[in-house]
Amino acid sequence: MPTLLHLDSSMRHEGSRSRALSAHYAEAWQQANPDGTVIYRDLAADPIPHLDLAAFSANFVADDDRTAPQREARELTETLAHELLAADEIVIGIPLYNFGPPSTFKAWFDRIVVPGLTVDMESGGLLGGRPLTFTAARGGGYGEGTPREGWDHREPWLRHALGQLGFDDIRFIHAELTLSRETPKMSGLEDLEDKSIADAHAAIDALFAEKRDLAA
Ligand SMILES: Cc1cc2nc3c(=O)[nH]c(=O)nc-3n(C[C@H](O)[C@H](O)[C@H](O)COP(=O)(O)O)c2cc1C
């Protein structure tokens, strides 16, 4: 039975574009996989504790030798790592905060780099073969050819860091200019925001239509 791991990380629920897009993706996935299971985790509502010394060092100590804080931390680490290992596909809703990913996402990421489970110190990442899609939202416009191209440091970092874990099929679906109605100097960009969001939803539909065609 196929499994989708669905994560969200926007601090807001109402009005969140990244959440709307990841929910659209999960619905399309469930339609395509009626007998599949969706595992959902809200990294903003239910944050993962930051990686601390107990959690980090627990990964380098044999089961029987762990202290109580290490044992407790390792339990969560293993839960998160096993959620990934059990997933056939992953979708992550991710906003842009201060030119990078939300700290709630980083806290999760720091916990899923686990030698022996998600990465092998000799051979590298162990998470290959799982398509990973980010539904990404950003307030400004940083697309190709714009004056602020390159200001979104989320995507290059995510591609690199997750690539190191073995992910070999990483896709970004961006919605941008989402602050057009809240930022006076972005006045006039509302139609472009709407188009960007509509295009992002259409990209999800096109992706699943392509998968249907391939399976037919
Ligand atoms: C704390 C914070 C920092 C932000 N930093 C940026 C930024 O650096 N660049 C940008 O384009 N938008 C920035 N934004 C705007 C968000 O990226 C935008 O509102 C996006 O739509 C949020 O995702 P969501 O719609 O899923 O909540 C920021 C928003 C917040 C709350």
The ligand as a Tripos MOL2 file, in Angstrom:
@<TRIPOS>MOLECULE
LIG
   31    33     1     0     0
SMALL
NO_CHARGES

@<TRIPOS>ATOM
      1 C1          8.6040   35.9400    9.4260 C.3       1 LIG1
      2 C2          8.3700   36.1390    7.9670 C.ar      1 LIG1
      3 C3          9.4330   36.3610    7.1290 C.ar      1 LIG1
      4 C4          9.2200   36.5190    5.7610 C.ar      1 LIG1
      5 N1         10.2980   36.7100    4.9470 N.ar      1 LIG1
      6 C5         10.1050   36.8190    3.6090 C.ar      1 LIG1
      7 C6         11.2110   36.9560    2.7260 C.ar      1 LIG1
      8 O1         12.3690   36.9760    3.1170 O.2       1 LIG1
      9 N2         10.9680   37.0650    1.3990 N.ar      1 LIG1
     10 C7          9.6960   37.0080    0.8970 C.ar      1 LIG1
     11 O2          9.5460   37.0890   -0.3270 O.2       1 LIG1
     12 N3          8.6310   36.8500    1.7070 N.ar      1 LIG1
     13 C8          8.8070   36.7520    3.0420 C.ar      1 LIG1
     14 N4          7.7250   36.5720    3.8750 N.ar      1 LIG1
     15 C9          6.3860   36.4150    3.2750 C.3       1 LIG1
     16 C10         6.0130   34.9630    3.1200 C.3       1 LIG1
     17 O3          6.9930   34.2440    2.4080 O.3       1 LIG1
     18 C11         4.6840   34.8470    2.4090 C.3       1 LIG1
     19 O4          3.6760   35.4850    3.1730 O.3       1 LIG1
     20 C12         4.2860   33.4080    2.1130 C.3       1 LIG1
     21 O5          3.0880   33.4010    1.3840 O.3       1 LIG1
     22 C13         4.1480   32.6240    3.4030 C.3       1 LIG1
     23 O6          3.7310   31.3110    3.1450 O.3       1 LIG1
     24 P1          2.2240   30.8530    3.4570 P.3       1 LIG1
     25 O7          1.3470   31.6420    2.4950 O.co2     1 LIG1
     26 O8          2.1900   29.4240    3.2150 O.co2     1 LIG1
     27 O9          1.9250   31.2260    4.8900 O.co2     1 LIG1
     28 C14         7.9100   36.4560    5.2300 C.ar      1 LIG1
     29 C15         6.8420   36.2070    6.0990 C.ar      1 LIG1
     30 C16         7.0520   36.0610    7.4450 C.ar      1 LIG1
     31 C17         5.8770   35.7890    8.3580 C.3       1 LIG1
@<TRIPOS>BOND
     1     1     2 1
     2     2     3 ar
     3     2    30 ar
     4     3     4 ar
     5     4     5 ar
     6     4    28 ar
     7     5     6 ar
     8     6     7 ar
     9     6    13 1
    10     7     8 2
    11     7     9 ar
    12     9    10 ar
    13    10    11 2
    14    10    12 ar
    15    12    13 ar
    16    13    14 ar
    17    14    15 1
    18    14    28 ar
    19    15    16 1
    20    16    17 1
    21    16    18 1
    22    18    19 1
    23    18    20 1
    24    20    21 1
    25    20    22 1
    26    22    23 1
    27    23    24 1
    28    24    25 2
    29    24    26 1
    30    24    27 1
    31    28    29 ar
    32    29    30 ar
    33    30    31 1
@<TRIPOS>SUBSTRUCTURE
     1 LIG1         1 GROUP 0 **** ****
